[in-house]
Amino acid sequence: MIDQQHQRRPRQDMISGAENGYVLTVADMLDAIHNLPDDAEIIFGTCSHGQPQNFYRFKTRGEKTLAIELG
């Protein structure tokens, strides 16, 4: 269910992980993409070997967890 009370707040151009990890939430994603058109592309950067990371699939990993798998 979408939380209709969540207000989109302006974000910087980047959400960065913390030193000990960062839990990325749906609210974070929505805040980051709220101004983008529906057909905007999402890229995942490169791995440590310099190769592009490509989207493979979404997989539900529990009631409140969605895995974004890269291949």
C-alpha positions, 0 to 999 in steps of 0.5 A: 500500500502506498503511504499517501501521507509521505511528502516528497521532499527535495533531495540532492542529486545523490543518495550515498551509503553510510560507512556501515551500510545504508538501508535504501527505502521505497521512500528514498527511491520515490524522493529521488525519482519524483521529478523524472518522466515515466520513460526515464532510464535508470542505470546502475553504474559499474562494478569494481572491474569497470563493467556496467551493472545491468538490471536482471530482475526484481524479486520479493524477499519478504513482506517488506523487502524487494531485491533488485538483482543485477547481472 
